[in-house]
């Protein structure tokens, strides 16, 4: 039986942590580069971005657009025209919390943005992401009800 010293285990733990942070940073940078490219092509004026769980949510308040990019699932990437949105709901299930975007067009399926999944996100992160999802729901709902003007938009989180 081979025993590792505490210092060896600590060095390995630090190495693993640094590796994860590097991967996390690269993914974040890649999503922000993609958002910048999309914004340039579609002439979006992004005023708010939020990165969480390898996903990026961005808002163009003047153009009334919401951009969602998912690093792990590019098929989920979407630009949502908020003028086409009827309402925004927060759906908390046993295992997830998600923001559901319901469109005015009854033939268009609702779009869900998953903020966390119970078995993927640790408890502390779930609480943080739950607060974040509530803040985004409020911001989108305010835009939809025309109560949110660019001058009143609170960028703090």
N, C-alpha and C positions, 0 to 999 in steps of 0.2 A: 504494500500500500504506500502510495506516494503522498506525502503531505506537502502542501504549499505553505510558504510562510505568509504571514499577514501582509508584509510589504510587497511580495510578489502578486498576491491577489489584488492589492490596492493599485499596483501598476497596471495590471490587466484591466481592472474596472475603469481606470482613467483612460486607457487606450480605447476601450469600447465606447465610452462616453464621447470622446473626441471624434471617433469615427462616425457615430450617430449624428453628432452635431454637424459634421462636415456634409454628410448626406442630406440632412435636413436643410442646411443652408443652400446647397446646390439645387435642390428641388424648389425651394422658395425663389431663388434667383431665376430659375428657368420659367416659373409661372409669371413672375413680374416682367421678364423679357417678352413673353408671349402676350401679356396684357398690353405692353407698350406697343408691340407690333399691331395688335388688333385695334388699339385706340388710334394709331396713325392711319391705318387703312380705312377705318369707318368714321374717322373724325370725331371720336369721342373726347369729351372733356372730363376726365376722371378726377373727382374731387375727394373721393374716399375709397380706401382699399382696406381689406381685412384678410389676413392670412391665418388659416387655422386648419389643422389636420390634413396638411398637404392639399389644401384647397384655397382658392382666392376668390373673394367676393368684392366687386368694385361697383361704384355708383357714379353715373354721370347725371347730376341733378338737372342741369340745364336741358340736356337732350332727353331726359326721362328714360334712361336706360340702366339696366342692371346687368352686370357681366359676372358669370360664374365659370370658373376654371377649376377642373379637378385633375390633379397630377396623375392619379392612378386610373382614371377613366375618361379619356378624351372625348368619348361619345357623349358624355354628360355636359361638355362645355357648351355654353349658350349665352346669347345676348338677348335679354328680355326687354321689349319695349313696354314700359310701364303704362303707356296709354292704352295698351291692349289688355291690361290686367284688371279684373273685377275686384279681387280681394286677396289678402295675404293671411294665411292662418298658421298658427304654431301648433304642431301636432306632437304631443308627447306620448310615446308608447312605452311599453315596459323596457324595451331594449334600445330605443333611439329617440332623438328629438330632431324634428325636421321642420323646415319652413316650407309651407305649401303655397305655391303661386297658382291662383285660379284665374283663368282667362275669361274675357267677356264672350268669346266665341265658344258656344257650348260643344262644338265638335273638336276643340283643341283640348287635349288631356292636360290636367294640372301638372305642374312641374315641382318636384321636391328637391330641396337642398338639405342634405343630411349634415347636421352639425356634429353629432357624435353617435357612436354605436357602443353599447354597454360593454361588450367583451373586447373592444379594441381600445377604448379610451379609459384611462384611469379615473377614479372617482373625483379627484381634485380637478382634473381637466374637464370632466363632465359638468361640474358646477360652473366653471368658467364659461364653457361653451353654451350652457343653458342661458346664462346671463347675456352672452353675446347674441344668441338667437332671438331673445326677447327684444334686445335693442334694435336689431335689424328689422324685426316684425313691426315695431313701433315706427321706425323711420319710413319703411315702405308704406305702411298704413297711412301715415301722415301725408306722404306724397300723393297717395291715391285719393285722399280726402281733400287735397289742395290746401291743407293747413301748413304745409312746409314750403317756405320761400327760401331762396339761396341765402339771404342775409340771416335767416333764423336757424340755418342748419348747424347743428352742434356736431363737430367733428371729434369730440372727445369720447374716449371709451375707457 
